[in-house]
Every structure is written in structure tokens, then in C-alpha cells.
């Protein structure tokens, strides 16, 4: 299981943290990379801390920043539910 922290700067700092299974963690980072590559219009900086000491900044559209946080919440629920089966 991976611990992930998302720091979001949209004029103020917002944080979200949770646990994710390895494939879910990879999906979150992949989404951030793709969102950074295709960001247009108004953007926000999102830092994602994952793994040992990996902290990467991404410049993403506001709706992608919202989506990344929802992905983390869903991954955290999945990670905690997986241990109960």
C-alpha cells in the first residue's frame, strides 16, 4: 500500500491524503501527468507526494485538480476495504 498526499495551490493551500494500492497510486500519478500535458486555460499547481520521497509538481486544470482528489479518496476507500476481505 502507498501513502499519497496531494497539496493543491489555488490561491490557498488545500491538502488531501490517503492510502492507495499500487495500481491505484499509479493511476493517480498517470492522470496528473496527462492533465499536466494537456492543461489549458486557468490552471492550478498540484504537488503529489508518493513513494519514499517522490514529490512532483503538476500544472493542471481546476477540474483535473478536483478529479485527482476524488481519485485519492476513492483509492483510500478501496485500499481499506481490500484489507477487510
Residue pairs with C-beta under 8 A, 6 or more apart in sequence:
1 19
1 20
1 21
1 22
1 79
2 19
2 20
2 21
2 22
2 25
2 50
2 51
3 17
3 18
3 19
3 50
4 17
4 18
4 19
4 20
4 25
4 28
4 48
4 49
4 50
4 72
4 75
5 15
5 16
5 17
5 48
5 49
5 50
6 15
6 16
6 17
6 46
6 47
6 48
6 49
6 68
6 69
6 72
7 13
7 14
7 15
7 46
7 47
7 48
7 49
8 14
8 15
8 16
8 44
8 45
8 46
8 47
8 65
8 69
9 44
9 45
9 46
9 47
10 44
10 62
10 65
14 69
16 69
16 72
16 73
17 72
18 72
18 73
18 75
18 76
18 79
19 75
19 76
19 79
19 80
20 28
20 72
20 75
20 76
20 78
20 79
21 75
21 78
21 79
21 82
24 71
24 74
24 75
24 78
24 79
25 50
25 75
27 71
27 75
28 48
28 50
28 68
28 71
28 72
28 75
29 48
29 50
29 56
31 64
31 67
31 68
31 71
32 46
32 48
32 56
32 58
32 60
32 64
32 68
33 58
35 58
35 60
35 61
35 64
35 67
35 68
36 58
36 59
36 60
39 59
39 60
39 61
39 64
40 61
41 61
42 61
42 62
43 59
43 60
43 61
43 62
44 59
44 60
44 61
44 62
44 65
45 57
45 58
45 59
46 57
46 58
46 59
46 60
46 65
46 68
47 55
47 56
47 57
47 58
48 55
48 56
48 58
48 68
49 55
60 68
